[in-house]
Amino acid sequence: MVRQDDAPPIELDTLSPASPSPAPGSLNRLSSANPFDTPSSSSCFAKAPSSPFLAQELPPVDGGRGAWTFVVAAFILETVIWGYSFAFATILVYLQRTDPWRSNSLAVLSAIGAVNLGVQYLLPLPTTIFFRRYPDYVKLTLWVSVALYTGSMLLSSWATQAWQLVVLQGIVCGATGSVLYTPVLCWLNDWWLERKGLAGGIIFAGAGIGGLVFPFLLSSLLSWRGFPWMVRIWAILAGTTLALSVYLIKPRVAPRKMRSHERGPWLATDGAFLRDPIMLLTLGTSFVSSLSTFPVSLYLASYASNLTPSAFEASVVVGVYNVASSFGCAFTGWLADIDYPLATLFCGAAGALAAFASWGLADSLAKVYGFAVLAGFTSQVIAAWSGCARDVSRGNPYVGSLVFGVLAGSRGLASIVMPFVSEGLYRPGESEQVWGRFGFYRMELFVGITATISAFGGVALKVVRSSMVKSGKLRA
């Protein structure tokens, strides 16, 4: 047995490749099943220093102060950024009932939250590509994003028209939130290897916790001080916690300042993965599935408000839906590890059944709560994306991250177009006596049909994947 003080020093460059973006020809030599894995332990962004460092000088992985500090910081980002987006349905109920916002249609008001969520799904892919080329600017970009997020949120408290909220809270806060969150996806692989599942589970639980707590917090603030002061208080709370998380979060290997000729290419792939049949099927299925889930997450609280004058009781629906989504994400992810086409089929078929049999017949708050559980549990088809990324990337971690980014982009696009679609679906003056109450008849029908289509997408994925396995193009 060799003692550590007798062992020769290991240079850091032996642990990480020198380029932040691998050449296309070298990608086939990389292997990982995780779509967020990157070509090196220095993650998506950092380039290994040219001067040698001893490996013993790096903080440990899978534990220690640095690794757990990263988890805390990432948990805060997850909770604040995604929690607010998932709790927007509570704000929507308030805006519908309060001047000057009540003069706008439900579709226009819902565009605020829909654009915010959509931009957050759309931007991680280009942000990751930018950060890979400019790893030395990541920290500065994060601080600028905190300032822009806080300032834009604060400025929106003086808004008097819906389009101003769409710009300030939807576009600006959505974009800066996405930029702030992107490093979490890559630096997780710096700090955690063998216990990555534990760390990721703690971090990603933040969205569920925020989605549960924030509806009640925001509802209480709205009832106490009204919309302007609710936004100002949130801006201060969010700005403070986001600044704390940016101060704490850091990569395991600090990037050095690079010159222009040292930077890698913008893209390290020829884009062939975009023509993969599994990729195309998953892309289409995810888009349609997102069209079936966003109307529920955005409008269910508004539906419940027709059954109760209490804003608190309507907010409970949002919390129930978000908690069910967290459990559904875990279950869908477990099922996807076994058979991700089956997981896709499950989300679509169960979601369609819930829409047709549960939402359409919901004539009491208890039934709405029950539908919120079913709809939330079956809404997390994104948990099946890891299977697609594994198959399409063929063991290439960088391509795997691009696959996940493209799929997230399709979900973001669905979120942005949903308010325009819902404009023709929601008819507040119409109400059926048996199925489809309060003007939601067409929306409930739309949700059920799109969920059914996504279920057929899961069947198609199963057929195509089985065919590719039999032909030797894909491993079982």
N, C-alpha and C positions, 0 to 999 in steps of 0.2 A: 504493500500500500504506500503511495507517494504522499508525503506531507505537502500541504498547500504551500508552505514557505519554500519547499524544494522545487515546486513545479515552475516551469518557465512561464513568463507573463504572456497572456493572450491578448493580442491587439484587437481593438474594437472592430477594425475593418474585416476581421475574420468572421464576425458575427452578422454583419450587414453588408449588402452590396453597396457599391459606391454611388450608384445613380439613383435618384429618387423615382425615376420612371424607367422600368426595364425596357430594353429593346424588344420589338415584336418577336424576334426570333428566339429570345431567351424565355418567353413566357411559358412554353410547354414544359420547362423543367421545374416549374413551381407546382406545389400541391397543397391544397387545403379544401375542406368541405364547407367552411364558413364563408358566406358571401361578403362579410366585412373583413376577412383576412386580407393582408396586404403582402407585397413581396418580401418584406423583411421585418425584423423586430423593431425597426425604426419607423414603422407604420407608413401611412400614405404620404407623409409629408417630409419627414426629416431625412437629411442626407448625412451619412456617416462622416465624421470629421476626418480630414486628411492626416492629421497628426495622431500617433498612437496613444490610446488610453488603455489602462488595464481594465479587463472585464470585471475585476473585483471591485472597481470603483463605482460601477453602476448599481443603482438601488435594486433590491431583489424583486422578482416577479412572484405573482400568486400570493402576495402578503407583504407585510411590512408597512411602514408609515406612508411611503410614497404611493403604493398601490391602493391602500384604503382611502387616502386623501383624494385620489382620482375618483373612486367610487362615490364618495360624498359629493364632490363637485359635479360629477355627471348626473347624480340623482337629483340635485337641485335644478340643473338645467332641464332635465326631463320633466320634472314636476311643474316648473313655472311655465315653460314654453308650451308644452303639449296640454298641460292641465287647463290653462286658460282657454285654449282653442276648443277643448272638449266640453268646457263649461259654458260656451257662448250661448247655447240654447236657453239658458236661464236669463241672460241679458236680452235675448230676442223677445221673450215673453213680456218683459218690462217695456221695451221699446214699442211693442204693439199697442200698449195701453196708455202711453204717455205722450203728451205734446212736447216738442213739435214732430215727433217721429211717427205718431200713429197715422198721419196722413199718407205715409208711404205704404206700398203694398208689401205683403209678407215676403215676396220674392226679392224685392229691393233690399229690405232690411236683412234678410238671410244672407245676401251677398257679402256682407261685412265679414261674418264668420267663415263663409265658404271660401272666399278669396284668401283669407288668412291661412286657413288650413291647406288650401291648394298650393299656395306659394311655398309653404313649409315642406310639402312633399316634392315640389318641382325642383327646388334649388340645391339639394344635397349633391346631385350628380355634377353640375358645373362647378360648384364650390369645391368639391373634392379634387376635380381636375386642376383647378386654379391653385389650390393649396399644395398639390403635389409638385407643381412647378416653382412655387414660391413659399417653401416651408418656413423661411425666415421672416415672413410677414404675417404668419398666422396669429401670433399673440396681439400684434398691433390691430389687426382686423377685428379681433374679438372685442377689444376695448372700444373701438369705434362703433361696433355693433351695439354694445351696451348703451353707449351714449345716444345713438340714434333711436334705439328701441324706447328708452325712457323718455326722451324728448318728444318723439312722435306720439306715444301714448298720452303724455301729459298735454300736448297740444290738442289732441282729439277731445279733451274735456270741454273745450270751447267751441266744438263743432256744432253747427245748427242744421246741417243738411246731410243726408245719408251718404252722398258721394264723398264727402269729406272724411267720414268714418271708413269708407271703403279704401280710400287712399292711405290714411294715416294708420288705422289699425289693421286693415286687410293687407295692403301691399307692403308698406314700410315695416310694420311690426312682424308680418309674416316673413319677409326677406331677412331681416336681421335675426329673427329667431332661428331661422334655418341655418344661417351662417354660424351662429353661436353653438348650434347643436352638432354640426358636422364633425368637429374634432372628436366628439365622443365615440363616433362609429369606428374611427381608425385608431385612436389612442388606446381603446380598450384592448386591442391586440398587443400593444406594447407592454402593458402591465400585467395582463392575465393570460395564462396559457392553459395549464391543467385545470384550473378552477374558473375558467372563463364563464361557464354556465352559471355559477353562483354569483359572480360579479354582475353579469348581464341581467340576471333575474332581479337583483336588488335595484339596479339602475332603471330598468324598464318598468318596474313596479311604480315608479314615480308618476307616470302618466295616469295610471289607475287611481292612485291616491289623490292626485290633483283633481282628476275628474270626479272623484267622490266628494272631496272637501270643498273645492272652489265654488260649486253651484250654491251651496248654503252660505258660504262667506260672501259671495257677490250679491246674492239675494238679500242678505241682511244689510249690506252696505247700501244697496239700492233703496230698500225700505227706510233706512235711517236718514240718509243724506241725499238721495237722488243720483241720477246718472253722472253729472259732472264731477261730484266729489267722490263717487265710487271709482271713477277712472283715475282721478288724481291720487287717491290713496293706493290704488293698485300700482300706478306708475312708480310711486316711491317704494312700495314693498318689492315690486319686481326688479326695479333698478338696483336696489340694495343687495338683494339675494343673487342677482345675475353678476354683479360686480364681485361679490364674494366668490362665486364659483369660478369666474375667469381668473381671479387671483390664485385660486387653489389649483386649477386644472393645468396640467403640463404633460408633455411627452416624457417618456423614460429617458430618451436620448435627446438632449437639447440640440436643435439645428444651429448651424453656423451660418454666418453671412456668406452668400454665394455671389459670384460674378455671373454675368449673363451667359458666357460661353460654357459655364459649368451646369447650367440648368438642363434637365431632361426634356424630352419632347412633350408637347401638349397631350398627345394621346399615344399610348404604347400598345395599340391594337389596330388591326385593319378593319374592325367592325363586322367580321364574318359572323359573330355570334348573333347579330340582329337578324340574320337570315335562317337561323335554326328553327325548324318547325315547332319544337317545344317552346322556344322563346316567343314565337309569333302567337301560338295558341294561348300561352299564359298571359301575354300582354293584352290580347283581346278579351280574355275571360276576366282578367283583373279590372279592366276598364268598365265592363258591363256590371261586374259585381259591385264596384264602387258606386255606380249609378243606383244600385238597389239599396245601399246602406246609408249614403249621405242624406237622403230625404228623411229617413227615420231619426238619425242623430240630430238633425237640424230642427225638424218640425214636430217631434213627438211631444215636447213640452208645450208647444202651442196647441196641439190637439188636446192635451190634458187640461189646459187652461179653460177649455170650453165646458169642462165638467166640474170645475171648482173656481171660486173667486180668489182662493188663496195662492199667492205666488210661491209660498213655501212648499205646498203640496205639489205644485207643478214642477218645482225644482227637484223634488224627490225622484221624479221620473228620470231626470238627467243623471243623478247619482246612481240610481239602480242600473240604468243602461251602461254606464261606464264601468261599474264594478263587474257586471256580467260580461262585458267585453274583455276585461282582464282575465277572468277565468276561462272564457272562450278562447283567448289567445294561447293560453297554456295548453288547453286540450287540443286545439287545432295544430299547434306545433308538435305535440306528442304524436298525433295521428299522421302528420306530414312526414315525420321521421320514418314511419312505417310505409306509408304510401301517399305521396302528396297529391296525385290525381284524385284519390279517394277523399282526401281532406277538402279539396276544392269542390268535389261533388257534394260532400256533406254540407258545406256552408251554403251552397246554392239551393239544394233541395230543402234543407231545414229552414232556410230563410224564406223561401217561397211558401212553405207550409205555414209558417208563422204569420206572414203577411195576409194570406188568403183566409186562414181559419181563425186567427187571433185578433189582428189589428182591425180588420173589417167589421168584426162583431163586438169590438170594445165599446160598451156603453156605460161603463163605470170606471172609476179610478183604479179599483182593484184589478180589473181586466187590463187596463193600460199598463199597470205595473207588471202584470204577468207577461204582457207582450214585450215590455222593455227588457225583461230577463231573457226571453227567447231570442229577440232580435239582437241584443248585445252579444249573447253567447255565440251566435252564428255569423257575426259580422267580420270576424278577423281572418279573412282569407289571406291577408298579408303574411300570416304565420306559415303558409305553405310555399312562400316564395323561395325559401332556403333550398327546397328540393329542386326547383327549377334552376336556381343559380348553380347548384352542385352538378346537375346534368349538363347544362349549357356551357359552363366554364371548363369542363373536362379537367378539373383539378387545378385550374389557373386562378389564383386568388384575386388578381387584379381584374380579370374579366368578370369574376363572380361579383365583385363590388359594383362594376358597371351594370351588370344584369339587374341587381337590386335597385340601383339608381334609376334605371329606365322604367322598371315596374312601378317604383314610387312616383315617377313622373306621370305615368298614366293615371294613377290614383289622384294626383294633384290636378290634372286636367279635368277629370270627372268632377272634382269638387268645384272647380271654377265654372264649368258649364251648367252645373246643377241648378243654380238660381234661374237661369234663362229657361231651362226645361220646366221648372216648377211653376213658372209664370202661367203656363197654359194648363197645368195640372190642378192647381188649387183654385177652387170656386167657392168662396165663403158664402155666397148666397144660396148654394144648393146643399141639400141634406137628405140623404136616404134614410128611411125608417128602419131598415133591417141590416143593410151592409153598406159601409162607406158614409159615415156621418160627418157633419160639420164642414162639408165642402171638400173632404179628403178622398172622395170616391176614386177619382182618376189617379191620384197619387198612390193610393194603396194598390190599385190595379197595376200601375207602372212598376212599383216595387216588387210585386209578386211575379210579374212577367220577366223583368230583368234578372231576378234571382233564379228563375227557372232556366233562362238562357245560360247563365253562368254554370248551372248544374250540368247542362249538356256540354259545356266547355270542359268540365271535369271528366266526363265520359270520353270526349274526343282526346283529351290528354292521355287517358289510360290506354286508348287504342293505339295512338301514335307512338307512345313510349314503348309499349309492348312490341310493336312492329320494329322499332329501332334496336331493341334488345335482341330480338330474334335474328336480325340481319347483321348483328355484330357491331353496329355503329355506336352502341351505348352499352355500358356495363349494367347488369341487373342491380 
